[in-house]
Amino acid sequence: MAENIQGMKRTHRCAEVTAADVGHDITVMGWVQKRRDLGALLFIALRDRSGILQVVVNSETHAELHEKAVQVRSEFVVAVRGKLANRDASAVNANMETGTVELVAEEFRILSKSETPPFHIEDNSSANDVLRLKHRFLDLRRPDMQRNLMLRHRLAKCARDHFHDAGFLEIETPMLTKSTPEGARDYLVPSRVQPGKFFALPQSPQLFKQLLMVGGFDRYMQITKCFRDEDLRADRQPEFTQIDLEMAFVDVDDVIGVNETFLRKAFKDVMGVDVPTPFKRLPYDQAMSRYGSDKPDTRFGLELCDCSDLAVSSGFQVFSGAVDAGGSVRAINAKGCGPKYSRKEIDALGDVAKTYKAKGLAWIVIDEAGFKSSFAKFLTEDVLAGFKARLGAEPGDLLLFVADKDDVVFDALGHLRLAIAAKTGLIRPGTWDLLWVTEFPLLERDGEEDRWVAKHHPFTSPMDEDLAYLESDPGKVRAKAYDIVLNGVEIGGGSIRIHDQELQQKMFRTIGFTEEQAQARFGFLLDAFRYGTPPHGGLAYGLDRLSMLMLGKDSIRDVIAFPKVQTAACLMTGAPDVVDDKQLDELHIRLSDVPLEAE
């Protein structure tokens, strides 16, 4: 039968004992990592979130304790009181934080027994993800998972401390709000008391934080849950956490300045890393033309080079046809990769390009004898020499070309440069590359709906010098928008908002909203703007994503206590699940008889 802790009080966590505690009575509690029985002496590695402490039970001095201790198995929960002692020199474990000391037990209680776990509770578990997520409560005991969540805690605390010191107020915004479908799908919550009506879970606190600026709170922050019903990837979950900010009476440089200070503090406090400020800034157009991405990894070169003018006169129809159709021909020079890539490996790069909708990948290997190429027979020596000069190519280089619409060219070559960098080790471990991507297009064309849509959201302010084009040439308008990128991953984004009623209405007209539609969806915001709105702007970080990158992980599931899988399901609880008919009746909901698979 399990014992309780009445009369015992934990004085230390296992790995928080120090040399100053030697000779003193201490009490620790935790889980049994493993047990070694050497006859008269029984050794137990006791684990809690701080680490492991060795406990020694001596049968010659404490026979009753020894008899009890031999019953324990891995993951039993025990409480131990005793004196902390120095280990014999021959028994010191230099690989263990508490490897110079041990606790000599004088009282020992079994608080809870455990069945054999389905996987070992250890770092770098080899158990598959399904098993780990099904038993997430056990997975969370593993030391690396606990370190992950403790780093996340430190990052969140750092954010609260920094923004408090910078004059921000932490204010909660609603979880049940109005659906404003313009972007990702909402998670809907039916109202019991207003049949046929629904709340939406917030995709972000965007409108409420703008209203807080109208309300005069000046500087707001919140660490908050957000929800988006979208397809999952390694760095996406249906519910995620944002560090959310908004500031009044600011422009772009003000928002960037306070956030650079935060990130510098976060890396120093959480990682012990100094990141230099100010961060680089790269306008969107340059990011795309040089790196093929609006979240470029600039820790290495392999920049894109526009060869469209050479391609037009090349005589190669694939190239000239792409340019004539309004696209481009661009290339990257993989320096020194000619001898490193076999023909099979070059073909595999072509498959990467096709994954991103490119029709194919043309290549040239420069060697001492001249050129080897997938399309050399279509080109003259002069054209080949032109490509070589444009790309600064030398013997040993591998030149890779994509010809298509610009968005396809950028996407394909942008991912190719990442694949080559990963294979050839171009990225130096332990480097942290932070930069701002700025001056995004305000709008983009939605081919399916044949209308302009906001690239970020419809409350983003145009750049002042582009205001004249908003109605005459919307595609030319740049936004006062900025994303913060870490090692090629977007970790946050924001903008200066529209605070002028007339400009906001003009923006809605440009994206195809009638005045009535705008009022129906966003009337509460537009009404607020009638009563004196300060210039304002903000930014939101993905706390999960930033934590993941700081830890060098590949998935945000490693930094979320209870994540969902790719089907947006929780393997541990079985959510989502069916509900009782009574609950559906109370919500005035009738389910369709058509199976989901048949829709």
C-alpha positions as CSV (number, residue, x, y, z in Angstrom):
1,M,0.0,0.0,0.0
2,A,1.3,3.5,-0.9
3,E,2.5,5.7,1.9
4,N,1.9,9.4,2.3
5,I,4.3,12.3,3.1
6,Q,2.7,13.3,6.4
7,G,5.5,14.5,8.6
8,M,8.0,14.8,5.7
9,K,8.6,18.0,3.8
10,R,10.8,18.2,0.7
11,T,13.8,20.5,1.4
12,H,15.6,20.2,-2.0
13,R,15.1,19.1,-5.5
14,C,17.4,16.3,-6.4
15,A,20.0,18.1,-8.4
16,E,19.8,21.4,-6.5
17,V,21.9,20.1,-3.6
18,T,25.4,21.7,-3.2
19,A,28.6,21.1,-1.4
20,A,27.3,23.3,1.4
21,D,24.5,20.7,2.1
22,V,27.0,17.9,2.9
23,G,26.5,16.7,6.4
24,H,23.0,18.2,6.7
25,D,19.7,16.4,6.8
26,I,17.8,16.9,3.6
27,T,14.6,15.4,2.1
28,V,14.1,14.7,-1.6
29,M,11.1,13.2,-3.5
30,G,10.9,12.0,-7.0
31,W,10.8,9.1,-9.4
32,V,13.2,6.1,-9.4
33,Q,15.3,6.2,-12.5
34,K,17.0,2.9,-11.8
35,R,18.1,0.7,-8.9
36,R,21.3,-1.3,-8.3
37,D,21.4,-3.9,-5.6
38,L,24.9,-4.8,-4.3
39,G,23.8,-6.8,-1.4
40,A,24.4,-4.8,1.8
41,L,24.2,-1.6,-0.2
42,L,21.3,-0.6,-2.4
43,F,21.8,2.4,-4.8
44,I,18.8,4.3,-6.3
45,A,19.1,7.0,-8.9
46,L,16.3,9.4,-7.9
47,R,15.0,11.8,-10.5
48,D,12.9,15.0,-10.5
49,R,12.8,17.9,-12.9
50,S,16.1,19.2,-11.7
51,G,18.1,16.1,-12.4
52,I,19.3,12.9,-10.6
53,L,20.7,12.3,-7.1
54,Q,22.1,9.0,-6.0
55,V,20.5,7.6,-2.8
56,V,22.2,4.9,-0.8
57,V,20.4,2.5,1.5
58,N,22.6,0.4,3.9
59,S,21.1,-2.9,5.1
60,E,23.6,-3.1,8.0
61,T,22.5,0.2,9.5
62,H,18.9,0.4,8.3
63,A,17.6,-3.1,7.6
64,E,14.0,-2.1,7.5
65,L,14.6,0.6,5.0
66,H,16.6,-1.8,2.9
67,E,13.8,-4.3,2.9
68,K,11.4,-1.6,1.7
69,A,13.8,-0.2,-0.9
70,V,14.4,-3.5,-2.6
71,Q,10.7,-3.4,-3.7
72,V,11.1,-0.3,-5.9
73,R,11.2,-0.4,-9.6
74,S,11.7,2.2,-12.3
75,E,9.1,5.1,-12.0
76,F,8.1,4.3,-8.5
77,V,7.6,7.6,-6.6
78,V,9.5,7.7,-3.3
79,A,10.4,10.2,-0.6
80,V,13.8,9.9,1.1
81,R,15.3,11.7,4.2
82,G,18.9,11.4,5.2
83,K,22.3,13.0,5.3
84,L,24.1,14.3,2.2
85,A,27.6,12.8,2.1
86,N,30.6,13.1,-0.2
87,R,31.1,10.1,-2.4
88,D,34.4,8.1,-2.2
89,A,36.9,9.4,-4.7
90,S,36.7,6.2,-6.7
91,A,32.9,6.5,-6.9
92,V,32.7,10.1,-8.3
93,N,30.7,10.4,-11.5
94,A,32.0,13.3,-13.5
95,N,29.2,13.0,-16.0
96,M,26.5,13.6,-13.4
97,E,25.7,17.1,-12.0
98,T,25.5,15.6,-8.5
99,G,28.2,13.0,-9.1
100,T,30.4,14.0,-6.1
101,V,27.7,13.5,-3.5
102,E,25.0,11.0,-2.4
103,L,22.2,10.9,0.0
104,V,22.5,8.3,2.8
105,A,18.9,7.3,3.6
106,E,17.6,7.4,7.1
107,E,13.9,7.4,6.2
108,F,12.4,5.9,3.0
109,R,8.7,5.9,1.8
110,I,7.1,4.5,-1.3
111,L,4.5,7.1,-2.2
112,S,3.3,5.4,-5.4
113,K,4.0,2.3,-7.4
114,S,4.3,2.1,-11.2
115,E,3.7,-0.4,-13.9
116,T,6.4,-1.0,-16.4
117,P,6.3,2.1,-18.7
118,P,5.8,1.5,-22.5
119,F,9.2,3.2,-23.2
120,H,12.2,4.2,-21.2
121,I,12.1,7.5,-19.5
122,E,15.4,8.9,-20.8
123,D,16.9,11.5,-23.1
124,N,16.6,11.0,-26.9
125,S,14.0,8.3,-26.6
126,S,13.9,5.9,-29.5
127,A,10.2,5.4,-29.0
128,N,8.0,6.4,-32.0
129,D,6.0,9.6,-31.8
130,V,2.6,7.9,-31.7
131,L,3.6,5.9,-28.6
132,R,5.1,9.0,-26.9
133,L,2.1,11.2,-27.7
134,K,-0.4,8.5,-26.6
135,H,1.5,8.4,-23.2
136,R,2.4,12.1,-23.2
137,F,2.3,12.2,-19.4
138,L,5.2,9.8,-19.4
139,D,7.0,11.5,-22.2
140,L,6.9,14.7,-20.2
141,R,9.0,13.0,-17.5
142,R,11.9,12.6,-19.9
143,P,14.8,15.0,-19.1
144,D,15.0,16.5,-22.5
145,M,11.3,17.3,-22.7
146,Q,11.5,18.9,-19.3
147,R,14.5,21.0,-20.4
148,N,12.5,22.1,-23.4
149,L,9.5,23.3,-21.4
150,M,11.7,25.0,-18.8
151,L,13.5,26.9,-21.6
152,R,10.0,27.9,-22.9
153,H,9.1,29.1,-19.4
154,R,12.3,31.2,-19.2
155,L,11.6,32.7,-22.6
156,A,8.0,33.7,-21.6
157,K,9.3,35.2,-18.3
158,C,11.9,37.1,-20.2
159,A,9.2,38.6,-22.4
160,R,7.0,39.6,-19.5
161,D,9.9,41.2,-17.7
162,H,11.3,43.0,-20.7
163,F,8.0,44.4,-21.9
164,H,6.9,45.4,-18.3
165,D,10.1,47.3,-18.0
166,A,9.4,49.0,-21.4
167,G,6.1,50.3,-20.2
168,F,3.7,47.6,-21.6
169,L,0.6,46.5,-19.8
170,E,-0.4,42.8,-19.9
171,I,-4.1,42.8,-20.8
172,E,-6.2,39.7,-21.7
173,T,-8.5,39.7,-24.7
174,P,-11.5,37.5,-25.3
175,M,-11.3,33.8,-26.4
176,L,-14.9,33.8,-27.6
177,T,-15.2,36.4,-30.3
178,K,-16.8,37.2,-33.7
179,S,-15.9,35.3,-36.8
180,T,-14.3,37.5,-39.4
181,P,-13.4,35.1,-42.2
182,E,-10.6,36.7,-44.1
183,G,-7.6,34.4,-43.9
184,A,-7.3,30.9,-42.3
185,R,-10.5,29.0,-41.2
186,D,-11.9,29.8,-37.8
187,Y,-12.7,27.3,-35.1
188,L,-16.4,27.9,-34.4
189,V,-18.1,27.5,-31.0
190,P,-22.0,27.3,-31.1
191,S,-24.0,29.4,-28.8
192,R,-26.5,27.6,-26.6
193,V,-28.4,30.8,-25.6
194,Q,-28.5,32.2,-29.2
195,P,-29.5,29.3,-31.4
196,G,-27.9,29.3,-34.8
197,K,-25.2,31.7,-33.9
198,F,-21.5,31.0,-33.3
199,F,-18.5,32.4,-31.6
200,A,-15.1,32.0,-33.2
201,L,-11.9,31.2,-31.3
202,P,-9.4,34.0,-32.1
203,Q,-6.8,33.5,-34.9
204,S,-5.0,36.4,-33.2
205,P,-6.0,39.3,-30.8
206,Q,-5.5,41.7,-33.7
207,L,-8.7,43.7,-33.6
208,F,-8.9,43.8,-29.8
209,K,-5.3,45.0,-29.4
210,Q,-6.1,47.8,-31.9
211,L,-9.2,48.7,-29.8
212,L,-6.9,48.8,-26.7
213,M,-4.9,51.5,-28.5
214,V,-8.1,53.4,-29.2
215,G,-8.9,52.9,-25.5
216,G,-5.7,54.8,-24.6
217,F,-3.6,52.0,-23.1
218,D,-0.6,53.0,-25.2
219,R,1.4,49.8,-24.9
220,Y,-0.1,46.4,-24.6
221,M,1.3,42.9,-24.5
222,Q,-0.1,39.4,-23.9
223,I,1.1,35.8,-24.0
224,T,-2.0,34.2,-25.5
225,K,-3.4,31.2,-27.2
226,C,-4.6,31.5,-30.8
227,F,-6.4,29.1,-33.0
228,R,-6.4,28.4,-36.8
229,D,-8.2,25.5,-38.5
230,E,-5.5,24.8,-41.1
231,D,-3.4,21.9,-42.3
232,L,-0.6,21.1,-39.9
233,R,3.1,21.1,-40.5
234,A,6.1,20.6,-38.2
235,D,6.0,24.2,-37.1
236,R,2.2,24.6,-37.0
237,Q,-0.5,23.5,-34.5
238,P,-4.2,24.2,-34.5
239,E,-3.7,26.0,-31.2
240,F,-0.5,27.9,-30.6
241,T,0.9,30.7,-28.4
242,Q,1.8,34.2,-29.4
243,I,3.8,36.9,-27.6
244,D,1.5,39.7,-28.8
245,L,2.3,43.4,-28.8
246,E,0.8,46.7,-29.8
247,M,2.1,50.3,-29.4
248,A,0.5,53.7,-30.0
249,F,2.1,56.8,-31.4
250,V,4.8,54.8,-33.2
251,D,6.1,54.1,-36.7
252,V,8.1,51.2,-38.1
253,D,11.5,52.1,-36.4
254,D,9.9,52.4,-33.0
255,V,8.4,48.9,-33.1
256,I,11.6,47.3,-34.5
257,G,13.7,49.1,-31.9
258,V,11.8,47.8,-28.8
259,N,11.7,44.3,-30.3
260,E,15.4,44.1,-31.2
261,T,16.1,45.0,-27.5
262,F,13.8,42.2,-26.4
263,L,15.4,39.6,-28.7
264,R,18.9,40.6,-27.6
265,K,17.8,40.2,-24.0
266,A,16.1,36.9,-24.7
267,F,19.1,35.3,-26.4
268,K,21.4,36.5,-23.6
269,D,19.1,35.5,-20.7
270,V,17.8,32.2,-22.1
271,M,20.7,31.0,-24.3
272,G,23.7,32.9,-22.9
273,V,24.3,34.2,-26.5
274,D,25.1,37.7,-27.5
275,V,23.3,38.8,-30.7
276,P,24.5,42.1,-32.2
277,T,22.0,44.8,-32.9
278,P,20.7,46.5,-35.0
279,F,19.7,43.5,-37.1
280,K,20.0,43.5,-40.9
281,R,17.0,44.8,-42.8
282,L,16.1,43.4,-46.2
283,P,13.2,44.7,-48.4
284,Y,10.9,42.0,-49.6
285,D,11.8,42.5,-53.3
286,Q,15.5,42.0,-52.5
287,A,14.8,39.0,-50.3
288,M,12.9,37.3,-53.2
289,S,15.3,38.3,-55.9
290,R,18.4,37.3,-53.9
291,Y,17.2,34.3,-51.9
292,G,13.9,33.2,-53.5
293,S,12.2,33.6,-50.1
294,D,10.5,36.1,-47.9
295,K,12.1,34.4,-44.9
296,P,15.6,34.0,-46.3
297,D,18.4,32.1,-44.5
298,T,21.3,34.4,-45.0
299,R,23.9,32.3,-43.1
300,F,25.3,31.3,-46.4
301,G,25.5,32.5,-50.0
302,L,24.1,30.7,-53.0
303,E,22.2,33.8,-54.0
304,L,19.9,33.8,-57.0
305,C,21.1,35.5,-60.2
306,D,18.8,36.8,-62.9
307,C,19.8,35.5,-66.3
308,S,16.7,36.4,-68.2
309,D,18.3,38.9,-70.6
310,L,20.9,36.2,-71.6
311,A,18.2,33.6,-71.9
312,V,16.1,35.6,-74.4
313,S,18.8,35.4,-77.0
314,S,20.0,31.9,-76.1
315,G,18.0,30.1,-78.7
316,F,16.8,27.7,-76.1
317,Q,13.0,27.7,-76.3
318,V,12.4,26.6,-72.7
319,F,14.4,29.7,-71.5
320,S,13.2,32.3,-74.0
321,G,9.6,31.1,-73.8
322,A,9.5,31.6,-70.1
323,V,10.7,35.2,-70.4
324,D,8.3,35.9,-73.3
325,A,5.4,34.7,-71.1
326,G,6.4,37.2,-68.4
327,G,8.5,35.0,-66.3
328,S,12.2,34.8,-65.7
329,V,15.3,32.6,-65.9
330,R,17.4,32.5,-62.8
331,A,20.2,30.4,-61.5
332,I,22.4,29.7,-58.5
333,N,26.1,28.8,-58.6
334,A,26.8,26.0,-56.2
335,K,30.5,26.7,-55.8
336,G,32.7,23.7,-56.0
337,C,29.8,21.3,-56.1
338,G,30.4,20.0,-59.7
339,P,32.7,17.1,-58.6
340,K,30.6,16.5,-55.4
341,Y,27.3,15.7,-57.2
342,S,26.8,12.6,-59.3
343,R,24.4,12.7,-62.2
344,K,21.9,10.8,-60.0
345,E,22.2,13.5,-57.3
346,I,21.7,16.3,-59.8
347,D,18.6,14.5,-61.0
348,A,17.5,14.4,-57.3
349,L,17.9,18.2,-57.2
350,G,15.6,18.3,-60.2
351,D,13.0,16.4,-58.2
352,V,13.3,19.0,-55.5
353,A,12.6,21.8,-58.0
354,K,9.6,19.9,-59.4
355,T,8.2,19.6,-55.9
356,Y,7.8,23.4,-56.0
357,K,6.0,23.3,-59.4
358,A,9.1,23.9,-61.6
359,K,8.8,22.1,-64.9
360,G,12.4,21.0,-64.6
361,L,16.0,21.9,-63.7
362,A,18.7,22.8,-66.2
363,W,22.3,22.5,-65.1
364,I,25.9,23.1,-66.2
365,V,29.0,21.7,-64.6
366,I,32.1,23.8,-65.3
367,D,35.3,21.8,-65.6
368,E,38.8,22.4,-67.0
369,A,37.8,21.0,-70.4
370,G,34.8,23.3,-70.7
371,F,31.1,22.5,-69.9
372,K,29.0,19.5,-69.2
373,S,25.3,20.4,-69.3
374,S,21.8,19.0,-69.6
375,F,21.1,21.5,-72.3
376,A,24.4,22.5,-73.8
377,K,23.5,21.2,-77.2
378,F,20.9,24.0,-77.5
379,L,23.4,26.8,-76.6
380,T,26.2,28.5,-78.5
381,E,29.7,28.8,-76.9
382,D,29.0,32.6,-76.5
383,V,25.8,32.0,-74.6
384,L,27.5,29.5,-72.3
385,A,30.4,31.9,-71.7
386,G,27.8,34.6,-70.9
387,F,26.1,32.4,-68.2
388,K,29.6,31.6,-66.8
389,A,30.6,35.2,-66.6
390,R,27.2,36.3,-65.1
391,L,27.4,33.7,-62.4
392,G,31.1,34.1,-61.7
393,A,31.6,30.5,-62.4
394,E,35.0,28.6,-62.2
395,P,36.0,25.1,-62.8
396,G,34.3,22.8,-60.3
397,D,31.1,24.9,-60.0
398,L,27.6,23.6,-60.6
399,L,25.1,26.0,-62.1
400,L,21.4,25.3,-61.6
401,F,18.7,27.1,-63.7
402,V,15.0,27.3,-63.4
403,A,12.8,29.0,-66.0
404,D,9.1,29.7,-65.2
405,K,6.8,32.3,-63.7
406,D,8.6,34.3,-61.1
407,D,6.8,32.8,-58.1
408,V,7.7,29.3,-59.2
409,V,11.3,30.3,-60.0
410,F,11.8,31.9,-56.6
411,D,10.2,29.0,-54.7
412,A,12.1,26.3,-56.5
413,L,15.6,27.9,-56.4
414,G,14.9,29.1,-52.8
415,H,14.4,25.6,-51.7
416,L,17.3,24.3,-53.8
417,R,19.7,26.6,-52.1
418,L,18.6,25.2,-48.7
419,A,18.9,21.6,-49.9
420,I,22.5,22.2,-51.2
421,A,23.5,24.1,-48.0
422,A,22.3,21.2,-45.9
423,K,24.1,18.6,-47.9
424,T,27.4,20.4,-48.2
425,G,27.6,21.7,-44.7
426,L,27.5,25.4,-45.6
427,I,25.8,26.4,-42.4
428,R,28.1,26.8,-39.4
429,P,26.6,25.2,-36.3
430,G,25.7,27.6,-33.5
431,T,25.2,30.6,-35.7
432,W,22.1,32.9,-35.1
433,D,21.1,35.0,-38.0
434,L,18.4,37.6,-37.2
435,L,17.0,39.9,-39.8
436,W,14.0,42.0,-40.7
437,V,12.2,41.6,-44.0
438,T,10.4,44.8,-44.7
439,E,8.3,46.6,-47.3
440,F,6.1,43.6,-48.2
441,P,3.5,44.0,-50.9
442,L,0.3,45.3,-49.3
443,L,-1.9,43.2,-51.6
444,E,-1.7,40.1,-53.7
445,R,-4.0,38.7,-56.4
446,D,-6.3,35.8,-55.6
447,G,-6.7,33.9,-58.8
448,E,-9.6,31.8,-57.7
449,E,-11.7,34.8,-56.5
450,D,-10.2,37.2,-59.1
451,R,-9.7,40.0,-56.6
452,W,-7.0,41.6,-54.5
453,V,-6.6,40.3,-51.0
454,A,-4.5,41.6,-48.2
455,K,-1.1,39.8,-48.0
456,H,-1.0,40.2,-44.2
457,H,-4.4,41.5,-43.1
458,P,-6.6,44.4,-44.2
459,F,-5.6,46.7,-41.3
460,T,-2.0,47.0,-42.5
461,S,-1.0,50.5,-43.5
462,P,0.4,51.3,-47.0
463,M,3.7,53.1,-47.2
464,D,3.1,56.8,-47.4
465,E,4.8,57.2,-50.8
466,D,2.6,54.5,-52.3
467,L,-0.8,55.7,-51.2
468,A,-1.6,57.2,-54.6
469,Y,-1.5,53.8,-56.2
470,L,-4.0,52.1,-53.8
471,E,-6.9,52.4,-56.2
472,S,-5.1,52.9,-59.6
473,D,-2.4,50.2,-59.3
474,P,-2.9,48.1,-56.1
475,G,-0.1,45.6,-56.9
476,K,2.4,48.4,-56.7
477,V,1.6,49.4,-53.1
478,R,4.1,48.4,-50.4
479,A,3.1,47.9,-46.8
480,K,4.5,49.2,-43.6
481,A,4.9,45.5,-42.7
482,Y,7.9,43.7,-41.2
483,D,8.7,40.1,-40.4
484,I,11.5,39.0,-38.1
485,V,13.4,36.0,-39.4
486,L,15.7,33.7,-37.5
487,N,17.9,31.3,-39.5
488,G,15.5,31.2,-42.4
489,V,12.3,30.8,-40.3
490,E,9.8,33.5,-39.6
491,I,9.4,33.9,-35.8
492,G,7.2,37.0,-35.8
493,G,5.6,39.6,-37.9
494,G,3.7,42.8,-37.7
495,S,2.9,46.1,-39.2
496,I,1.9,49.7,-38.7
497,R,-1.9,49.7,-38.8
498,I,-4.4,51.9,-40.7
499,H,-5.8,54.4,-38.2
500,D,-7.6,56.7,-40.6
501,Q,-11.3,55.8,-41.2
502,E,-11.3,57.0,-44.8
503,L,-8.1,55.0,-45.7
504,Q,-9.5,51.9,-44.0
505,Q,-12.7,52.2,-46.1
506,K,-10.6,52.6,-49.2
507,M,-8.6,49.5,-48.3
508,F,-11.9,47.5,-47.9
509,R,-13.1,48.7,-51.3
510,T,-9.8,47.7,-52.9
511,I,-10.2,44.1,-51.6
512,G,-13.7,43.9,-52.9
513,F,-15.8,44.7,-49.8
514,T,-18.9,46.8,-50.1
515,E,-19.4,49.3,-47.3
516,E,-22.2,47.1,-46.0
517,Q,-19.9,44.0,-46.0
518,A,-17.1,45.9,-44.2
519,Q,-19.6,47.1,-41.6
520,A,-21.0,43.7,-41.0
521,R,-17.6,42.1,-40.4
522,F,-15.7,44.9,-38.8
523,G,-18.2,47.4,-37.8
524,F,-17.2,47.6,-34.2
525,L,-13.6,48.5,-35.2
526,L,-14.8,51.1,-37.8
527,D,-17.2,52.6,-35.2
528,A,-14.3,52.9,-32.8
529,F,-12.2,54.7,-35.4
530,R,-14.7,57.5,-35.4
531,Y,-13.7,58.6,-31.9
532,G,-10.0,59.5,-32.2
533,T,-7.5,56.8,-33.1
534,P,-3.8,57.2,-32.5
535,P,-1.2,56.0,-35.0
536,H,-0.3,52.5,-33.9
537,G,1.4,49.3,-34.8
538,G,2.6,46.0,-33.3
539,L,4.0,42.6,-33.7
540,A,3.4,39.0,-32.6
541,Y,6.0,36.3,-32.1
542,G,5.3,32.6,-32.3
543,L,6.4,31.5,-28.8
544,D,6.4,27.8,-29.8
545,R,8.4,28.4,-32.9
546,L,11.0,30.6,-31.2
547,S,11.4,28.1,-28.4
548,M,11.8,25.3,-31.0
549,L,14.6,27.2,-32.8
550,M,16.4,28.1,-29.7
551,L,16.5,24.4,-28.8
552,G,17.5,23.3,-32.3
553,K,14.4,21.1,-32.6
554,D,12.6,20.3,-35.9
555,S,9.0,20.3,-34.5
556,I,7.1,22.6,-32.2
557,R,5.6,19.5,-30.7
558,D,8.8,19.2,-28.7
559,V,8.1,22.5,-26.9
560,I,4.3,22.1,-26.3
561,A,3.2,20.1,-23.3
562,F,0.2,18.5,-25.0
563,P,0.4,18.9,-28.8
564,K,-1.9,17.7,-31.5
565,V,-0.9,15.4,-34.4
566,Q,-1.2,16.1,-38.1
567,T,-5.0,15.3,-38.1
568,A,-5.4,17.9,-35.4
569,A,-6.2,15.1,-32.9
570,C,-4.9,14.5,-29.4
571,L,-3.7,10.9,-29.2
572,M,-3.7,11.0,-25.4
573,T,-7.2,12.2,-24.7
574,G,-8.8,11.1,-28.0
575,A,-10.0,14.6,-28.8
576,P,-11.9,15.5,-30.9
577,D,-14.6,13.0,-30.1
578,V,-18.4,12.5,-30.5
579,V,-20.7,14.1,-28.0
580,D,-24.0,13.1,-26.5
581,D,-27.2,13.8,-28.5
582,K,-28.4,15.8,-25.5
583,Q,-25.5,18.2,-25.9
584,L,-26.2,18.6,-29.6
585,D,-29.9,19.3,-28.9
586,E,-29.0,22.0,-26.4
587,L,-26.9,23.7,-29.0
588,H,-29.6,23.2,-31.7
589,I,-27.2,21.3,-33.9
590,R,-28.2,18.4,-36.2
591,L,-25.4,16.4,-37.8
592,S,-25.5,15.6,-41.5
593,D,-26.1,12.0,-42.4
594,V,-23.5,12.2,-45.2
595,P,-20.2,10.6,-44.0
596,L,-17.3,13.0,-44.0
597,E,-15.4,10.8,-46.4
598,A,-18.1,11.1,-49.0
599,E,-18.2,14.9,-49.0
